Amino acid sequence: MIVLGLGSFLFHATMLYSMQLADELPMSYGALLMIYMCLESEALPKYPALPYILGAYAVVTTVVQIIITKTIPIFHEIQVTDPLQ
């Protein structure tokens, strides 16, 4: 929670793209952690591959946010806009 709050503070204080990543990526990681905790609330794991799937999703999301959206900004614009507007 501290990392999420610090990233959000840094982004809203500076409004820089790199700080926006510090705001958005911890939220994505926190959401993945919540998904894992909701699905694996039992003592024995129901989905043994779930940590690998969520980890792979986190890596792909991070790569897309850091590398691809910096070179091709349309990906970020598509992610944060409402397509129904």
N, C-alpha and C positions, 0 to 999 in steps of 0.2 A: 504494500500500500504506500509506503514511503517513496519508493521509486516512481510509482504512478503519479503521486502528488507532486514530486519534484519535477518530473518531466512535463506535467501539465503547467506548472508554474513557469518553467523555463520557456515553454512555447508561447504562452500568453504574455510573458514579459518581453520577449524579443521578437516574436512573429517571424522567426527564421525557419526555413524548410528543415534544417537539421534538427532543430528543437521540436518541430512538429512530429518528426519521427520519434523523438524522445517522449512525446505525448501519446502517440498512437500505438506504438509497438508494445509498451507495457500493458495497455488496455487489451490488446489482442492476446497477449500471453496470459493475462488474468482470466479472460473469457475461456481460453483453452483449459486452464486449470480448473475452472468451475465446471466445465463440461465433463472433465475427467472425474471430478469428485462426485458429480451427480450420477454418472453412469457406473462408477465403481465404489459404491457405498458399502458393499458387503466385505467380509473378511477375505473371501476367496475371489479373485478377479473373474468377472464374467466375460470380459473382452481382453484376452491377453495381448492382442496386437494394438490395442487402443493407444498406449503410450507412444508407440512407433508412428502410428498414423497422425496423432496430434503433433508429435515432434516434427515430422516431415512437413506438416501444414505450417508450423511455425517457421521452419527454415525457408520454405517457399515464400511465405508472406514477407519475411524479412528481406529476402533477396529481391523480391518484386518492389518492395518499398524503397530499399536503399539504391539498388542499381538501375532497375528498369525505369522507375518513375523519375529518376534524376535525368536520364537521357531522353526519355519520351514522356513528357508530363501529362499527356492525354490519359494515361492509365490512372494517375492519381485523380484527375478531374472526373473520370468516370466513377471511381470508387466513392468519392465524397459527395456527388450530386444526386439529387432525387430524379430518377428517370421519368417520373410522372408529371413533373412540372413543365 
